Amino acid sequence: MADFQNEGDELFEHHRIICDPGQQPYRLDKFLMDRLPNVTRNKIQQGIKDGFVKVNGQEVKPNFKVKANDEVLVELPEPPRETEILPENIPLNIIYEDDDLLIVNKEAGMVVHPAYNNWDGTLVNALTYHFQQLPTMKDNEGRPGLVHRIDKDTSGLLVIAKTESAMTHLAKQFFDHSIERTYYALVWGVPEPEEGTINVNLGRSEKDRRVTTAIEDGSRGRTAITHYKVLEPLRYVSLIQCNLETGRTHQIRAHLKYLGHPLFNDSTYGGDRILKGTQFSKYKAFVENGFKLIPRQALHAKSLGFIHPSTGKFMQFDSDLPEDFNAITEKWRNYVKHE
């Protein structure tokens, strides 16, 4: 959403959002803050007042409460940024491919799709170069082939649809939460209990739009469910497995922060400082060297399981942990062993 200006003769659709079936009544301005990154509350409120936002085709006030299945339409005087993707010859690590789909093992540091401040060098730019006529989901222009995403500094597996039917079939599995998604994470401390489920709504922080925050009372945000299990306790950190039931922005990172166990070296969620252990200089140097070893959050999308769109058979794909993840885990193993 750009700066709001005087309304011209023509308005261009920028966002069309259908409220979730379980959406509780919630102020429109706060609802849009949750859904539209990089837009201030002032701009959202001004846009609503100027008539650039409609709910079910009607102009409303910023304090109007949207509810389940409402349609929120954002139209602006200027057309949206061109959604044509520039093909770029970027190598892809494709671990499986057939006529319907492919599985990509994304390296850390690669953005999945073009967006604010990242218009090139993304996975989608690479896909557009290597594959022709990839399908695009409705209301998801500029993201051909994508049915889900992972964060820039998270490594691991993504399924890419090559046909319209495959995209529809896979998207329904994600919507139904029937896709099996397993992540490995290195977190601060040892969660208690060592196996459990985090079922806490998530929404954008009102203080910092880039951050997802847990909302215990369920007054806003979206349902988010993460199942976790400690695989290897390492005294001050733990190697854990997370299985996603839902797929919200930064879900694992925000849920583990809520649990009191942020991901190791996750700067956005407070994991880039010593949270467990001593403050002795030798230990401090050890941890700081660990941050250099894995200069990102320690999170890897390890496996994917789903029903193949054409064959109807269940398929599962697994990936090795990347070098930096293995290195930091081994470093902690040796520290605990010789401490």
C-alpha positions as CSV (number, residue, x, y, z in Angstrom):
1,M,0.0,0.0,0.0
2,A,1.6,3.3,-1.1
3,D,1.1,6.9,0.1
4,F,-2.6,7.8,-0.3
5,Q,-3.2,10.6,-2.7
6,N,-6.3,12.3,-4.1
7,E,-8.6,9.8,-5.7
8,G,-8.5,9.8,-9.5
9,D,-11.1,8.6,-12.0
10,E,-9.8,5.0,-11.9
11,L,-8.8,2.8,-9.0
12,F,-6.6,-0.3,-9.3
13,E,-7.0,-3.4,-7.2
14,H,-4.0,-4.0,-5.0
15,H,-5.3,-6.5,-2.4
16,R,-8.4,-8.7,-2.1
17,I,-8.5,-10.5,1.2
18,I,-11.2,-13.0,2.3
19,C,-11.4,-13.3,6.1
20,D,-10.9,-16.8,7.5
21,P,-14.0,-18.8,8.4
22,G,-13.0,-18.6,12.1
23,Q,-12.2,-14.8,12.1
24,Q,-13.6,-13.2,15.2
25,P,-14.9,-9.6,14.9
26,Y,-11.8,-7.4,14.6
27,R,-11.1,-3.7,13.8
28,L,-10.5,-3.2,10.1
29,D,-7.4,-1.1,10.5
30,K,-5.8,-3.6,12.9
31,F,-6.8,-6.5,10.6
32,L,-5.0,-4.8,7.6
33,M,-1.9,-4.2,9.8
34,D,-1.8,-8.0,10.4
35,R,-2.1,-8.7,6.7
36,L,-0.2,-6.0,4.9
37,P,3.5,-5.8,5.7
38,N,5.5,-2.6,5.4
39,V,2.5,-0.3,5.8
40,T,2.0,2.0,8.8
41,R,-1.2,2.2,10.8
42,N,-1.6,5.9,9.9
43,K,-1.5,5.1,6.1
44,I,-4.0,2.3,6.6
45,Q,-6.4,4.5,8.5
46,Q,-6.1,7.4,6.0
47,G,-6.7,5.0,3.2
48,I,-9.9,3.7,4.8
49,K,-11.1,7.3,5.4
50,D,-10.3,8.2,1.8
51,G,-12.5,5.3,0.6
52,F,-9.7,3.2,-0.8
53,V,-10.7,0.2,1.3
54,K,-14.1,-1.5,1.0
55,V,-15.6,-4.4,3.0
56,N,-18.1,-6.4,1.0
57,G,-18.2,-3.6,-1.5
58,Q,-19.1,-0.9,1.0
59,E,-16.9,2.0,2.3
60,V,-16.5,1.8,6.1
61,K,-14.7,3.5,8.9
62,P,-11.3,2.4,10.4
63,N,-13.0,1.0,13.5
64,F,-15.4,-1.2,11.5
65,K,-15.2,-4.8,12.6
66,V,-14.6,-7.4,10.0
67,K,-15.8,-10.9,10.6
68,A,-15.7,-14.4,9.1
69,N,-15.8,-14.6,5.3
70,D,-15.9,-10.8,4.8
71,E,-14.2,-9.6,1.6
72,V,-11.7,-6.7,2.1
73,L,-10.7,-4.9,-1.1
74,V,-7.9,-2.4,-1.2
75,E,-7.9,-0.2,-4.4
76,L,-5.5,2.7,-5.1
77,P,-5.2,5.4,-7.7
78,E,-1.9,4.0,-9.1
79,P,-1.5,0.6,-10.6
80,P,0.3,-2.1,-8.6
81,R,4.0,-2.7,-9.3
82,E,4.5,-4.6,-12.5
83,T,4.2,-8.3,-11.6
84,E,6.3,-9.6,-14.5
85,I,9.2,-11.6,-13.2
86,L,12.7,-11.2,-14.6
87,P,14.1,-14.6,-15.4
88,E,17.6,-15.1,-13.8
89,N,20.0,-17.9,-14.4
90,I,20.4,-19.0,-10.8
91,P,21.3,-22.6,-10.1
92,L,18.6,-24.7,-8.3
93,N,19.1,-27.8,-6.2
94,I,16.3,-29.9,-7.5
95,I,16.0,-33.2,-5.7
96,Y,13.0,-34.5,-7.5
97,E,11.0,-33.6,-10.7
98,D,8.2,-35.0,-12.8
99,D,5.5,-33.6,-15.1
100,D,3.4,-32.2,-12.2
101,L,5.9,-30.8,-9.6
102,L,9.4,-30.5,-8.4
103,I,11.1,-30.5,-5.0
104,V,13.7,-27.8,-4.4
105,N,16.2,-27.8,-1.6
106,K,16.6,-24.0,-1.0
107,E,19.8,-22.7,0.5
108,A,19.8,-20.2,3.3
109,G,20.0,-16.6,2.2
110,M,17.8,-17.0,-0.9
111,V,14.4,-15.1,-0.8
112,V,11.6,-17.3,-2.1
113,H,9.6,-14.7,-4.1
114,P,10.0,-11.0,-5.2
115,A,8.6,-8.5,-2.7
116,Y,9.4,-5.2,-1.0
117,N,13.2,-4.6,-1.1
118,N,13.8,-8.0,-2.8
119,W,12.7,-7.8,-6.5
120,D,15.4,-10.0,-7.9
121,G,17.7,-12.9,-7.0
122,T,14.8,-14.9,-5.7
123,L,13.8,-18.5,-6.1
124,V,10.9,-17.4,-8.3
125,N,13.3,-15.5,-10.6
126,A,15.3,-18.7,-10.9
127,L,12.2,-20.9,-11.5
128,T,11.0,-18.5,-14.2
129,Y,14.3,-18.9,-16.0
130,H,14.4,-22.7,-15.8
131,F,10.7,-23.5,-16.4
132,Q,8.2,-22.0,-18.8
133,Q,4.5,-21.3,-18.0
134,L,4.4,-22.2,-14.4
135,P,0.9,-21.7,-12.9
136,T,0.0,-19.0,-10.5
137,M,-2.6,-19.3,-7.7
138,K,-5.5,-16.8,-7.7
139,D,-4.6,-13.5,-5.9
140,N,-1.0,-14.6,-5.8
141,E,0.4,-12.8,-8.9
142,G,4.1,-12.7,-9.3
143,R,4.7,-16.0,-7.5
144,P,4.5,-18.7,-10.3
145,G,4.7,-22.3,-9.1
146,L,4.5,-21.4,-5.4
147,V,2.0,-23.1,-3.0
148,H,4.0,-22.3,0.1
149,R,7.2,-20.5,1.2
150,I,10.0,-20.5,3.8
151,D,12.0,-17.6,5.2
152,K,15.0,-16.2,3.5
153,D,17.5,-17.5,6.1
154,T,15.7,-20.8,6.5
155,S,17.1,-23.7,4.4
156,G,15.3,-26.7,3.1
157,L,12.5,-28.2,1.0
158,L,9.8,-26.6,-1.1
159,V,7.3,-28.2,-3.4
160,I,6.7,-26.3,-6.7
161,A,3.7,-26.9,-8.9
162,K,4.2,-27.2,-12.6
163,T,0.6,-27.4,-13.7
164,E,-2.7,-25.8,-12.8
165,S,-4.2,-29.1,-11.6
166,A,-1.1,-29.8,-9.4
167,M,-1.3,-26.4,-7.9
168,T,-5.0,-26.8,-7.1
169,H,-4.4,-30.2,-5.6
170,L,-1.4,-29.2,-3.5
171,A,-3.0,-25.9,-2.4
172,K,-6.0,-27.9,-1.0
173,Q,-3.7,-30.2,0.9
174,F,-2.0,-27.1,2.5
175,F,-5.4,-25.6,3.2
176,D,-6.6,-28.9,4.8
177,H,-3.3,-29.1,6.9
178,S,-2.7,-32.6,5.5
179,I,0.8,-31.8,4.2
180,E,3.5,-33.3,6.4
181,R,6.2,-30.7,7.1
182,T,9.1,-31.5,9.4
183,Y,11.7,-28.9,10.5
184,Y,14.8,-29.2,12.5
185,A,15.8,-26.4,14.8
186,L,18.6,-25.6,17.3
187,V,17.1,-23.7,20.1
188,W,18.3,-22.1,23.4
189,G,17.7,-24.3,26.4
190,V,15.7,-27.6,26.7
191,P,11.9,-27.2,26.4
192,E,9.8,-28.7,29.2
193,P,8.0,-30.9,28.5
194,E,10.4,-32.3,25.9
195,E,7.4,-33.1,23.6
196,G,4.3,-31.0,23.1
197,T,2.0,-28.8,21.0
198,I,2.0,-25.0,20.9
199,N,-1.5,-23.8,20.0
200,V,-1.4,-20.0,20.2
201,N,-2.6,-17.4,17.7
202,L,0.0,-15.5,15.8
203,G,-0.2,-11.9,14.3
204,R,2.0,-9.1,13.3
205,S,3.4,-7.1,16.1
206,E,1.9,-3.6,16.4
207,K,5.3,-2.3,17.5
208,D,7.4,-3.8,14.7
209,R,5.5,-5.0,11.5
210,R,8.4,-7.3,10.5
211,V,7.9,-9.4,13.7
212,T,5.2,-12.1,14.3
213,T,4.0,-12.2,17.9
214,A,2.0,-14.7,20.0
215,I,-1.5,-13.6,21.0
216,E,-2.5,-15.7,24.0
217,D,-6.1,-14.4,24.4
218,G,-6.9,-15.1,20.7
219,S,-8.4,-11.6,20.3
220,R,-6.7,-11.3,16.9
221,G,-4.2,-13.0,14.7
222,R,-4.6,-16.4,13.1
223,T,-4.7,-19.9,14.4
224,A,-1.2,-21.4,14.6
225,I,-0.3,-24.9,15.7
226,T,3.2,-26.3,16.0
227,H,4.1,-29.8,17.4
228,Y,7.6,-30.1,18.7
229,K,9.9,-32.8,20.1
230,V,13.4,-32.6,21.6
231,L,15.7,-34.9,19.6
232,E,18.9,-34.1,21.5
233,P,19.3,-32.0,24.6
234,L,22.7,-30.4,24.7
235,R,22.5,-28.7,28.1
236,Y,22.4,-25.0,27.0
237,V,20.8,-25.7,23.6
238,S,18.6,-28.5,22.1
239,L,18.2,-30.0,18.7
240,I,14.4,-30.2,18.2
241,Q,12.0,-31.4,15.6
242,C,8.9,-29.3,14.7
243,N,5.9,-30.4,12.7
244,L,3.6,-27.7,11.3
245,E,-0.1,-28.1,11.4
246,T,-0.6,-24.6,10.1
247,G,1.8,-22.4,8.1
248,R,1.9,-18.9,9.4
249,T,4.6,-16.3,8.8
250,H,7.6,-17.0,11.1
251,Q,5.4,-19.6,12.9
252,I,8.2,-21.8,14.3
253,R,10.4,-18.8,15.2
254,A,7.6,-17.0,17.0
255,H,6.2,-20.1,18.7
256,L,9.6,-21.1,20.1
257,K,10.2,-17.5,21.3
258,Y,6.8,-17.7,23.0
259,L,7.8,-21.0,24.6
260,G,11.0,-19.3,26.0
261,H,13.4,-21.1,23.7
262,P,14.3,-18.8,20.7
263,L,16.2,-20.3,17.8
264,F,19.9,-20.1,18.0
265,N,21.2,-16.9,16.3
266,D,17.7,-15.7,15.4
267,S,18.3,-12.0,15.5
268,T,14.6,-11.1,14.9
269,Y,13.4,-13.2,17.9
270,G,16.2,-12.6,20.4
271,G,18.2,-15.7,19.8
272,D,21.4,-13.9,18.8
273,R,22.7,-13.4,22.4
274,I,23.5,-15.7,25.3
275,L,20.3,-16.9,26.8
276,K,21.5,-20.0,28.6
277,G,24.8,-20.8,30.3
278,T,27.4,-18.7,32.0
279,Q,28.7,-15.2,31.2
280,F,32.4,-16.2,31.6
281,S,34.6,-14.9,28.8
282,K,35.6,-18.3,27.5
283,Y,31.9,-19.4,27.2
284,K,31.0,-16.1,25.6
285,A,33.7,-16.5,23.0
286,F,32.5,-20.0,22.3
287,V,29.0,-18.8,21.6
288,E,30.1,-15.9,19.5
289,N,32.2,-18.2,17.4
290,G,29.0,-20.3,17.1
291,F,27.1,-17.3,15.7
292,K,29.8,-16.9,13.1
293,L,29.6,-20.6,12.2
294,I,25.8,-20.2,11.4
295,P,25.1,-16.6,10.6
296,R,21.4,-17.1,10.5
297,Q,18.6,-18.7,12.5
298,A,19.3,-22.4,13.0
299,L,16.2,-23.7,11.1
300,H,15.9,-26.2,8.3
301,A,12.8,-27.5,6.5
302,K,13.9,-31.2,6.5
303,S,11.1,-33.2,5.0
304,L,7.9,-32.9,3.1
305,G,5.1,-35.5,2.6
306,F,2.0,-35.2,0.5
307,I,-0.4,-37.0,-1.9
308,H,0.9,-36.8,-5.5
309,P,-1.7,-34.8,-7.6
310,S,-1.8,-37.3,-10.4
311,T,-1.0,-40.7,-9.0
312,G,-2.8,-40.3,-5.7
313,K,0.1,-41.9,-3.9
314,F,1.7,-40.6,-0.7
315,M,5.2,-39.2,-1.4
316,Q,7.8,-38.2,1.2
317,F,11.1,-36.3,0.6
318,D,13.9,-35.8,3.1
319,S,17.0,-33.6,3.0
320,D,20.3,-33.6,4.8
321,L,21.0,-30.9,7.2
322,P,23.2,-28.2,5.6
323,E,26.9,-27.8,6.5
324,D,26.5,-24.8,8.8
325,F,23.7,-26.5,10.8
326,N,25.7,-29.7,11.2
327,A,28.8,-27.7,12.2
328,I,27.1,-25.7,15.0
329,T,25.3,-28.8,16.3
330,E,28.6,-30.7,16.4
331,K,30.3,-27.8,18.1
332,W,27.7,-27.9,20.9
333,R,28.0,-31.7,21.2
334,N,31.8,-31.4,21.7
335,Y,31.4,-28.5,24.2
336,V,29.0,-30.5,26.4
337,K,31.2,-33.6,26.1
338,H,34.4,-31.9,27.2
339,E,33.0,-29.3,29.6
